[in-house]
């Protein structure tokens, strides 16, 4: 979950590295550091806190900003508290080798004991420091090429890593390697940028090389060489990043989260573009073209994901069973491989991840493949590990998502799941008229999201009345139950208000004991088959003097009798409602966080891409 940047070229490395760290800060912001090769030495500045603190620290290190080779890191703490000693880069005892690392060295304790017996002294509590000392042991004071020492060290390591290593004894060389943690190399004119994701590269070049697990790159001003950990040469294709620098700028918005909430009409349009044939009234998914026949015959679908993507999977369960009549279940990716899941012939496993790099989801994918399942990916990041390792898949095309709390990726995940369900449903049993009904309804969803967003100021006023309350409930039925979970998660993530999402009927089985006067209870209550039941649940809350906030369909006058606060969504079919009902919940969370003075884009203890287990 940490962010790594490395640079080899003709520019002053420090500025490139700092700008890259700022673009990667959403991956972790417990501490930050930079190491520059300059005049035969490695100069290091690091400190706890944000990149702004690091910039101030660099001012105390004259000359650090004059070298053309360097590495940098922004940390999400796993081993050891956030302080200067535990901040990266880490160095060997001589100060001649420096390393930055994203991942976890699982056997670090054993390796640390071994190295201590060899006389190595540790300054930090991190697992990473083990790796730099291990490289030093194999480096033998420069008798061995740096890449060979890195290879030897990595062969002793269990766990995950994305690393960048430089040595004062080999000026101009940077060694990068990955296993389980993403690493991309930007290939520019006479320069190379190594980074955890493309956001740190796009300012310099759109041409990139993606490293696979157990691969490494040896980078010098003269060029790049790619090999495996076992020193087998690897030929890599240079690919192009599909989005622009403008897409990762705030463009006048106060926060990335708010920008991405308001980008949803366009991100949903993009997710639909070219996939809805309005003339023939059908769904086209090119990424699945070669396996549609096999998918149509599937007996069972398993959706697996983490966090917000898992909530999208829960909606997918309703979609696949409702629209395609295929038995479907949803699994936490973090638990999937630890319970020996049963995967029979005819099972499709669909993994969902915005980044395409989520460690638990990757592990679930590999478990499914090992058990013989057909695997599909629903991801946003083109060229990501999940995209490369699944048998087929569908990209979201939602554009880069910088805010730690996912918003537009969620709605695009729902779009893609709906498209897949409709495609399969039509091939299995769905009538042309029914498909046409859904295709037409899908085509106007972006405009309907815009109508919901127009209520942002009204939603803020509702939140102002309740923001001092420390416990909230989010309740929904059917398709709205996963939306309730997502609404509660958003509020927890960025405002630090305790919230719980539940199926509305389950409130009576315990949580109703929590309801007291003025407690906010958010009901997701659009017109649907369970509407009357929801009204009964609202009455139960009102009887206990809870404060009801309802998400309801335009034109529904009945609900106003029961709810002092109503947020409206346009009319649409029940399977598509989550794309609309989630938007007010995103805004509730956002406004609550702002009103409480929270850092919306950098919520405490969280990072955007969870690349450790």
C-alpha positions in Angstrom: 0.0 0.0 0.0 3.1 2.2 0.2 4.1 4.4 -2.8 7.4 4.0 -4.5 9.1 6.3 -7.0 12.5 6.0 -8.7 14.2 8.2 -11.3 17.2 7.8 -13.7 17.7 10.5 -16.2 19.0 14.0 -16.9 16.7 16.0 -14.7 17.2 16.9 -11.1 15.8 13.7 -9.4 14.6 15.3 -6.2 11.8 17.4 -7.9 10.6 14.4 -10.0 10.5 12.2 -6.9 8.7 14.7 -4.7 6.1 15.3 -7.4 5.7 11.6 -7.8 5.2 11.1 -4.1 2.5 13.7 -4.0 0.6 11.8 -6.7 1.1 8.5 -4.8 0.3 9.9 -1.3 -3.1 8.3 -1.4 -1.3 4.9 -1.1 0.0 5.8 2.4 1.0 8.9 4.3 2.4 7.8 7.6 6.0 8.9 6.6 8.0 9.8 3.6 11.6 9.8 2.4 13.9 10.4 -0.5 17.5 9.2 -1.4 19.6 11.0 -4.1 22.9 9.9 -5.5 25.1 12.9 -5.6 28.9 13.3 -5.8 29.6 9.7 -5.0 27.4 9.6 -2.0 23.8 8.7 -1.1 22.0 11.6 0.5 18.8 10.8 2.5 16.0 12.9 4.0 13.0 11.3 5.7 10.5 12.0 8.4 7.1 11.0 9.7 4.0 12.7 8.3 3.0 14.0 4.9 5.1 15.0 1.8 4.9 18.6 2.9 6.9 17.7 6.0 9.5 16.0 3.8 9.8 19.0 1.6 10.7 21.1 4.7 13.2 18.5 5.8 14.9 18.6 2.4 15.5 22.3 2.9 17.9 21.3 5.7 19.9 19.1 3.4 21.8 21.3 0.9 22.9 19.6 -2.2 20.3 16.7 -2.0 18.4 18.2 -4.9 21.3 18.2 -7.3 21.6 14.5 -8.3 20.0 12.8 -11.3 19.4 9.4 -9.8 17.2 8.7 -6.8 14.4 6.7 -5.0 11.6 7.8 -2.8 8.8 6.4 -0.7 5.5 7.3 1.1 4.6 4.8 3.8 1.5 3.1 5.1 2.8 1.5 8.2 2.8 -2.3 8.7 5.8 -3.2 10.8 6.8 -0.5 13.2 5.2 2.8 14.2 5.3 5.9 11.9 8.6 7.6 12.9 11.8 8.7 11.2 13.7 5.5 12.0 11.0 3.4 10.4 10.6 5.6 7.3 12.0 4.6 4.0 14.5 4.6 2.3 16.5 2.1 4.4 20.3 1.8 4.1 22.9 -0.8 4.8 25.5 -0.2 7.6 27.9 1.6 5.3 25.3 3.9 3.8 26.3 2.8 0.3 23.1 0.9 -0.5 19.5 2.3 -0.2 16.2 0.6 -0.8 12.5 1.4 -0.8 9.9 -1.3 -0.4 6.1 -1.9 -0.7 4.9 -5.2 0.7 5.6 -7.5 3.6 8.6 -9.8 4.2 6.9 -12.7 5.9 10.0 -14.5 7.1 11.7 -11.3 8.2 12.1 -12.5 11.8 14.1 -15.6 10.8 16.2 -13.5 8.4 16.8 -10.8 11.1 18.0 -13.4 13.6 20.4 -14.8 10.9 21.7 -11.3 10.1 22.1 -10.4 13.7 24.3 -13.5 14.2 26.4 -12.2 11.3 27.0 -8.9 13.1 24.4 -6.7 11.4 22.8 -4.0 13.6 19.2 -2.9 13.0 18.0 0.7 13.5 14.3 0.2 12.7 11.4 -2.1 13.5 10.6 -2.6 9.9 10.7 -5.8 7.9 12.2 -3.8 5.1 15.6 -3.2 6.8 16.2 -7.0 6.7 16.2 -6.9 2.9 18.7 -4.1 2.5 21.1 -5.8 4.9 20.6 -9.1 3.1 21.4 -7.4 -0.2 24.6 -6.0 1.4 25.7 -9.4 2.4 25.5 -10.7 -1.1 26.9 -7.5 -2.6 30.2 -8.1 -0.8 31.3 -4.5 -0.9 30.7 -4.2 -4.6 32.4 -7.3 -5.7 29.1 -8.6 -7.0 26.9 -6.6 -9.5 24.0 -4.9 -7.6 21.3 -6.8 -9.6 23.0 -10.1 -8.7 23.0 -9.2 -5.0 19.3 -8.2 -5.3 18.5 -11.5 -7.0 20.3 -13.6 -4.4 18.5 -11.7 -1.6 15.1 -12.0 -3.1 15.5 -15.8 -3.5 15.7 -15.9 0.3 12.6 -13.9 0.9 9.0 -15.1 1.5 6.3 -12.5 1.1 5.5 -9.7 -1.3 7.6 -6.8 -2.5 7.9 -4.0 -5.0 11.4 -2.5 -4.5 13.8 0.0 -5.9 17.5 -0.2 -5.0 20.5 2.1 -5.7 24.1 1.9 -4.7 26.7 4.6 -4.4 29.2 2.1 -5.9 27.3 1.8 -9.2 26.4 5.4 -10.2 23.5 5.7 -12.6 22.1 2.3 -11.9 18.7 1.5 -10.4 17.4 -2.0 -9.8 13.6 -2.6 -9.5 11.8 -5.9 -8.7 8.3 -7.0 -7.9 6.3 -9.9 -6.4 2.8 -9.3 -5.4 3.2 -5.5 -5.3 2.7 -3.4 -8.4 5.6 -1.8 -10.2 5.6 0.1 -13.4 8.5 1.6 -15.4 7.9 4.8 -17.4 10.1 4.9 -20.5 10.8 8.5 -21.6 13.4 10.2 -23.7 16.7 9.6 -22.0 14.9 9.0 -18.7 13.1 6.3 -16.7 10.6 6.6 -13.9 9.8 3.7 -11.6 6.5 3.9 -9.7 3.8 1.9 -7.9 1.2 3.2 -10.3 0.9 5.3 -13.4 -0.1 8.5 -11.7 3.5 9.2 -10.8 4.7 8.6 -14.3 2.1 10.3 -16.6 3.7 13.8 -16.3 6.9 12.5 -17.9 5.8 9.8 -20.3 2.8 7.7 -21.4 5.0 4.8 -22.4 5.3 2.1 -19.7 6.6 -1.3 -19.0 4.6 -3.5 -16.5 6.7 -5.9 -14.4 5.2 -9.3 -13.6 5.8 -11.2 -10.4 9.4 -12.4 -10.0 10.7 -10.0 -12.6 13.2 -7.2 -12.2 14.6 -4.4 -14.2 18.1 -3.0 -14.3 17.9 0.6 -15.3 20.7 2.9 -16.4 20.9 6.1 -18.6 21.8 3.9 -21.5 18.7 1.7 -21.3 16.6 -0.8 -19.5 17.2 -4.6 -19.2 14.5 -6.9 -17.8 15.2 -10.3 -16.3 13.7 -12.8 -13.8 14.8 -13.2 -10.2 16.6 -16.4 -11.6 18.4 -14.2 -14.2 16.5 -15.4 -17.2 16.1 -12.5 -19.8 12.6 -11.3 -20.3 11.3 -9.4 -23.3 8.8 -6.7 -22.3 6.3 -4.8 -24.5 6.1 -1.0 -24.1 2.5 -0.1 -23.6 0.6 3.2 -23.4 -1.2 4.8 -20.4 -4.7 5.6 -21.6 -5.5 8.6 -19.4 -4.0 12.1 -19.1 -2.4 14.3 -16.5 -5.5 16.5 -16.5 -7.6 13.6 -15.2 -5.6 13.4 -11.9 -5.8 17.1 -11.2 -8.4 18.7 -8.9 -9.7 21.0 -11.6 -11.2 23.4 -9.1 -12.7 20.9 -6.7 -11.8 21.1 -3.0 -11.2 17.4 -2.8 -10.6 14.4 -5.1 -13.5 12.6 -3.6 -15.9 15.4 -4.4 -14.5 15.6 -7.9 -14.9 11.9 -8.4 -18.5 11.9 -7.1 -19.4 14.6 -9.6 -17.5 12.7 -12.4 -19.9 9.8 -12.1 -22.3 10.9 -14.9 -19.3 10.9 -17.3 -17.6 7.8 -15.8 -20.8 5.8 -16.2 -21.2 7.1 -19.7 -17.7 5.9 -20.5 -18.4 2.5 -18.9 -21.4 2.2 -21.2 -19.8 3.6 -24.3 -19.7 1.1 -27.2 -21.4 -1.5 -25.0 -25.0 -0.6 -25.5 -26.2 -1.0 -29.1 -29.2 1.3 -29.2 -30.1 0.3 -32.7 -30.1 -3.5 -32.2 -31.0 -3.2 -28.5 -28.3 -5.5 -27.3 -25.2 -5.6 -25.1 -21.7 -5.9 -26.6 -18.7 -6.8 -24.4 -15.6 -7.3 -26.5 -13.5 -8.5 -23.5 -15.8 -11.5 -23.2 -16.4 -12.2 -26.9 -14.4 -15.4 -27.0 -16.0 -17.1 -24.0 -19.7 -15.9 -24.1 -20.9 -19.4 -25.2 -19.1 -21.0 -22.2 -20.3 -18.4 -19.8 -23.9 -18.9 -21.0 -23.6 -22.6 -19.9 -22.2 -21.8 -16.4 -23.8 -23.4 -13.4 -22.6 -21.1 -10.8 -20.9 -17.7 -10.4 -18.7 -16.7 -7.5 -18.0 -13.0 -7.0 -15.0 -12.1 -4.8 -13.6 -8.8 -3.7 -12.8 -6.6 -0.8 -14.3 -3.4 0.7 -16.4 -1.3 -1.6 -15.8 -3.8 -4.5 -17.3 -6.5 -2.2 -20.4 -4.4 -1.9 -20.5 -4.1 -5.7 -20.3 -7.9 -5.7 -23.3 -8.2 -3.4 -25.3 -6.1 -5.9 -24.0 -8.4 -8.6 -25.4 -11.4 -6.8 -28.9 -9.9 -7.1 -28.2 -9.0 -10.7 -27.0 -12.4 -11.9 -29.7 -14.3 -10.1 -32.5 -11.9 -11.1 -31.5 -11.0 -14.7 -29.6 -14.1 -15.8 -31.0 -16.8 -13.5 -27.6 -18.1 -12.5 -26.9 -19.2 -8.9 -24.5 -16.7 -7.5 -22.6 -16.2 -4.2 -20.3 -13.5 -3.0 -17.1 -14.2 -1.0 -14.7 -11.9 0.9 -11.5 -12.3 -1.0 -9.5 -12.2 2.3 -11.4 -15.4 3.4 -11.8 -17.2 0.1 -8.6 -19.2 -0.1 -8.5 -20.1 3.6 -11.6 -22.2 3.8 -10.9 -24.6 0.9 -13.7 -23.4 -1.3 -15.6 -25.9 -3.5 -15.3 -25.1 -7.2 -17.0 -27.5 -9.5 -17.0 -27.8 -13.3 -19.1 -24.9 -14.7 -18.1 -22.4 -12.0 -17.0 -18.9 -13.0 -15.1 -16.8 -10.5 -15.4 -13.1 -11.1 -12.9 -10.9 -9.2 -13.6 -7.2 -8.7 -11.0 -4.6 -8.0 -10.5 -0.9 -8.9 -6.7 -1.1 -8.9 -6.4 -4.6 -10.1 -3.7 -5.1 -7.5 -5.6 -5.8 -4.3 -3.5 -8.5 -2.5 -6.4 -10.5 -1.1 -8.3 -10.4 -4.3 -5.2 -11.5 -6.3 -4.8 -14.4 -3.8 -8.4 -15.4 -4.3 -8.0 -15.3 -8.1 -5.0 -17.5 -8.0 -6.8 -20.0 -5.7 -9.7 -20.1 -8.1 -7.4 -20.7 -11.1 -5.5 -23.5 -9.2 -8.9 -25.2 -8.6 -9.7 -25.0 -12.3 -12.3 -22.2 -12.4 -12.8 -19.9 -15.4 -11.8 -16.5 -14.0 -13.0 -13.1 -15.1 -11.8 -9.7 -14.0 -13.7 -6.4 -13.5 -11.0 -3.8 -13.0 -10.3 -0.2 -13.7 -6.6 -0.1 -14.1 -5.5 -1.2 -17.6 -2.5 -3.6 -17.5 -3.0 -4.4 -13.8 -2.1 -7.8 -12.5 -5.7 -9.0 -12.2 -6.3 -7.9 -15.8 -3.3 -9.9 -16.9 -3.9 -13.0 -14.9 -7.7 -13.6 -15.5 -8.9 -15.6 -18.4 -11.0 -12.6 -19.7 -12.6 -9.5 -18.3 -14.2 -6.1 -18.7 -12.5 -2.8 -17.9 -14.5 -0.1 -16.1 -12.9 2.8 -18.0 -13.9 5.0 -15.2 -10.7 7.0 -15.3 -8.2 7.4 -12.5 -9.6 7.3 -9.0 -7.4 9.2 -6.5 -9.7 9.6 -3.5 -9.1 6.9 -1.0 -12.8 6.3 -0.5 -14.0 4.8 -3.7 -17.0 6.3 -5.4 -17.0 6.4 -9.2 -15.4 3.0 -9.4 -18.3 1.5 -7.5 -21.0 2.9 -9.8 -18.9 1.7 -12.8 -18.6 -1.7 -11.3 -22.4 -1.9 -11.0 -22.7 -0.9 -14.7 -20.3 -3.6 -15.8 -22.1 -6.3 -13.7 -25.4 -5.2 -15.1 -24.1 -5.4 -18.7 -22.8 -8.9 -18.1 -26.0 -10.0 -16.4 -28.1 -8.7 -19.3 -25.9 -10.3 -21.9 -26.1 -13.7 -20.2 -29.8 -13.2 -19.4 -30.7 -12.6 -23.1 -28.8 -15.6 -24.2 -30.5 -17.8 -21.5 -34.1 -16.8 -21.3 -34.7 -13.0 -21.4 -37.1 -11.7 -24.0 -36.0 -9.0 -26.5 -38.7 -6.7 -25.1 -37.3 -7.1 -21.5 -33.8 -6.5 -22.7 -34.9 -3.4 -24.6 -36.5 -2.1 -21.4 -33.3 -2.4 -19.5 -31.0 -1.1 -22.3 -33.2 2.1 -22.6 -33.2 2.6 -18.8 -29.4 2.1 -18.6 -28.8 4.6 -21.4 -30.3 7.5 -19.3 -28.6 6.5 -16.0 -25.9 9.2 -16.4 -28.4 11.9 -16.8 -30.3 10.7 -13.8 -27.1 10.7 -11.7 -26.7 14.4 -12.7 -30.2 15.0 -11.3 -29.2 13.5 -8.0 -26.0 15.5 -7.8 -28.0 18.7 -8.1 -29.3 18.0 -4.5 -25.8 18.3 -3.0 -26.5 21.5 -1.1 -29.8 20.1 0.2 -27.9 17.0 1.4 -25.3 19.2 3.2 -28.1 20.9 5.1 -29.5 17.6 6.2 -26.1 16.4 7.3 -25.6 19.7 9.3 -28.5 18.7 11.5 -27.1 15.3 12.3 -23.3 15.6 12.1 -22.9 15.7 15.9 -24.4 12.2 16.2 -21.7 9.5 16.6 -23.9 6.5 15.6 -25.8 6.1 12.4 -27.8 3.2 10.8 -28.2 2.6 7.1 -31.1 0.3 6.1 -32.3 -1.2 2.8 -34.0 -4.2 1.4 -33.3 -6.3 -1.7 -31.0 -4.4 -4.1 -30.7 -1.6 -1.5 -29.2 -3.8 1.2 -25.7 -3.7 -0.3 -26.1 0.0 -0.9 -26.8 0.4 2.9 -23.6 -1.4 3.6 -21.7 0.9 1.2 -23.3 4.1 2.7 -22.2 3.0 6.2 -18.7 2.2 5.0 -18.3 5.6 3.4 -19.4 7.4 6.5 -17.0 5.4 8.6 -14.1 5.8 6.2 -13.9 9.5 6.0 -15.8 11.1 8.9 -14.9 8.5 11.6 -18.6 8.3 12.6 -19.6 4.8 13.7 -22.2 3.5 11.2 -23.8 0.1 10.5 -25.5 -1.1 7.4 -28.2 -3.7 7.6 -31.1 -5.4 5.7 -34.0 -3.3 7.0 -35.9 -6.3 8.4 -32.9 -7.3 10.5 -33.1 -4.1 12.5 -35.7 -5.8 14.7 -33.3 -8.6 15.6 -31.0 -6.6 17.8 -29.9 -3.2 16.3 -33.2 -1.6 17.2 -31.9 -1.5 20.8 -29.5 1.2 19.6 -32.2 3.6 18.4 -32.7 6.6 20.6 -34.0 10.1 20.2 -32.3 12.0 17.3 -30.2 9.0 16.1 -29.9 9.3 12.3 -31.3 6.3 10.5 -31.0 6.4 6.7 -33.5 4.3 4.8 -32.9 3.6 1.1 -36.5 3.4 0.1 -37.1 3.8 -3.6 -40.3 2.4 -5.1 -39.9 -1.4 -5.4 -41.6 -4.6 -4.4 -40.6 -4.2 -0.7 -41.7 -0.6 -0.5 -44.6 -1.2 2.0 -42.3 -3.2 4.2 -39.8 -0.4 4.3 -42.5 2.0 5.4 -43.3 -0.3 8.3 -39.6 -0.3 9.3 -39.6 3.5 9.1 -42.6 3.6 11.5 -40.6 1.4 13.9 -37.8 3.9 14.0 -40.2 6.9 14.3 -41.8 5.2 17.3 -38.5 5.3 19.1 -37.8 9.0 18.1 -35.0 8.2 15.7 -34.3 10.8 13.0 -35.3 9.3 9.6 -33.5 10.3 6.4 -35.0 8.7 3.3 -33.7 8.1 -0.2 -36.9 7.9 -2.2 -38.3 8.0 -5.8 -39.3 11.3 -7.3 -43.1 11.8 -7.0 -43.4 9.6 -4.0 -45.6 11.8 -1.8 -46.5 9.1 0.7 -43.0 8.9 2.2 -43.1 12.5 3.2 -45.7 11.7 5.8 -43.1 9.6 7.6 -39.8 11.3 6.9 -38.7 14.8 7.7 -35.8 14.5 5.4 -36.2 13.1 1.9 -33.6 12.9 -0.9 -35.0 12.1 -4.3 -33.8 9.8 -7.1 -35.4 9.5 -10.6 -37.7 6.6 -11.4 -35.8 3.6 -12.8 -36.0 -0.3 -12.8 -35.1 -1.9 -9.4 -31.9 -3.6 -10.7 -30.5 -0.2 -11.8 -31.5 1.7 -8.6 -28.3 1.2 -6.7 -26.4 3.3 -9.3 -28.6 6.2 -8.2 -29.3 5.5 -4.5 -25.6 5.3 -3.6 -24.9 8.8 -4.8 -26.7 10.6 -2.0 -24.9 8.3 0.5 -21.6 9.3 -0.9 -22.5 13.0 -0.5 -23.7 12.4 3.0 -20.3 10.9 3.9 -18.4 13.7 2.1 -20.3 16.6 3.7 -20.1 14.9 7.2 -16.3 14.6 6.9 -15.9 18.2 5.7 -18.2 19.5 8.5 -16.2 17.5 11.1 -12.9 18.9 9.8 -11.6 15.5 8.6 -9.1 15.1 5.8 -11.4 13.7 3.1 -8.8 12.5 0.7 -6.4 11.1 3.3 -8.5 9.4 6.0 -6.5 8.2 8.9 -5.1 4.6 8.8 -6.4 4.0 5.2 -4.7 3.7 1.9 -6.1 3.5 -1.6 -4.7 0.2 -2.9 -4.3 -2.5 -0.3 -1.4 -4.5 -1.6 -0.6 -6.4 1.6 -2.6 -9.2 3.3 
